[in-house]
Amino acid sequence: MGATLAVLAGLGLLAFFFGSTGGPKKGVAVSPDVQLFYVVREGDSPAVVADRRYVELIEANPEVPTVGDPLNPWSSGYNFARFNVGDKLKLPRAWNAFVDQLGNFAGSTTPFPS
């Protein structure tokens, strides 16, 4: 099986699709087996990318240096030590349910069907 790199909807999302799926489908959640990435763009911050779930984004990228106390993330200024345009960050796989195969977001409460 080959891997295909897909740029999803021009939103800075990248995904690796494996095997023959017949192509990405609108309204169908990305499989939890697929790793989604986000490429940081001008004006982005962890809060812009992940809203109130930025700690999950940080935890999905343990290789990226952080500042603050990870044991007390909400009150210690816990954040990425750097957040540069062009950085490629892994998105938590739990978020796949909220992104369809074309890169559209379902919102934060209702996932797409898989």
C-alpha positions in Angstrom: 0.0 0.0 0.0 1.3 3.4 -0.9 1.0 6.6 1.1 -0.6 9.8 -0.3 0.0 13.2 1.1 -3.0 15.4 0.9 -3.4 19.1 1.5 -6.8 19.5 2.9 -8.9 22.5 1.9 -6.0 25.0 2.0 -6.4 25.3 5.7 -2.9 24.4 6.6 -3.9 20.8 7.2 -1.8 18.0 5.8 -2.7 14.3 6.0 -1.2 11.0 5.0 -3.8 8.6 3.5 -2.8 5.0 3.1 -4.0 2.5 0.6 -6.8 2.9 -2.0 -9.8 4.7 -0.4 -11.4 5.9 -3.7 -10.4 9.4 -2.8 -11.3 11.7 0.0 -15.1 12.2 0.7 -17.0 15.3 1.9 -18.8 14.8 5.2 -17.0 11.6 6.2 -14.6 11.8 9.2 -10.9 11.3 8.7 -9.9 7.8 10.0 -8.3 7.8 13.5 -5.4 5.8 11.8 -4.5 8.9 9.7 -2.1 11.5 11.2 -3.3 15.1 10.5 -0.7 17.9 10.6 -1.1 21.6 10.7 1.4 24.0 9.1 1.6 27.3 11.0 0.7 30.3 9.0 1.3 34.1 9.5 -0.7 35.4 12.4 -1.3 32.0 13.9 -1.0 31.2 17.6 -1.8 28.0 19.6 -5.1 29.6 20.6 -5.9 30.5 17.0 -5.2 26.9 15.8 -6.8 25.1 18.8 -9.0 27.6 20.7 -9.4 26.3 24.2 -7.9 22.9 23.3 -4.4 24.2 22.8 -3.0 22.0 25.6 -4.0 18.9 23.6 -2.1 20.4 20.6 1.0 20.8 22.8 0.7 17.3 24.2 0.5 15.9 20.6 3.9 17.4 19.9 6.2 16.4 22.7 9.2 17.1 20.5 8.5 20.8 20.4 10.0 22.8 23.3 7.5 24.3 25.8 7.5 26.9 28.5 5.5 26.8 31.8 4.5 23.9 33.9 2.9 21.0 32.1 1.5 19.8 35.5 -0.5 23.0 35.8 -1.1 24.0 32.2 -4.1 26.3 32.6 -2.4 28.7 35.1 1.3 28.6 34.4 1.6 30.1 31.0 2.2 26.6 29.6 2.7 27.0 25.8 5.0 26.3 22.9 8.4 27.9 23.4 8.4 28.7 19.7 5.5 28.9 17.1 7.0 29.8 13.7 5.5 30.2 10.3 6.1 26.9 8.5 6.3 24.7 11.6 4.5 21.4 11.0 2.5 20.3 14.1 0.8 16.9 14.6 -2.9 17.3 15.5 -4.3 15.1 18.2 -5.9 12.0 16.5 -9.1 12.5 18.6 -9.6 15.6 16.5 -9.9 13.5 13.3 -13.6 13.0 14.0 -14.2 16.7 13.6 -12.4 17.0 10.2 -13.9 15.5 7.0 -11.7 14.0 4.4 -11.7 17.2 2.4 -10.5 19.3 5.4 -13.8 20.8 6.4 -14.3 21.3 10.2 -17.5 19.9 11.7 -17.3 22.2 14.7 -16.4 21.3 18.3 -19.5 19.4 19.4 -20.8 17.2 16.5 -18.3 14.9 14.8 -18.6 13.7 11.2 -19.8 10.1 10.7 -17.0 7.7 10.1 
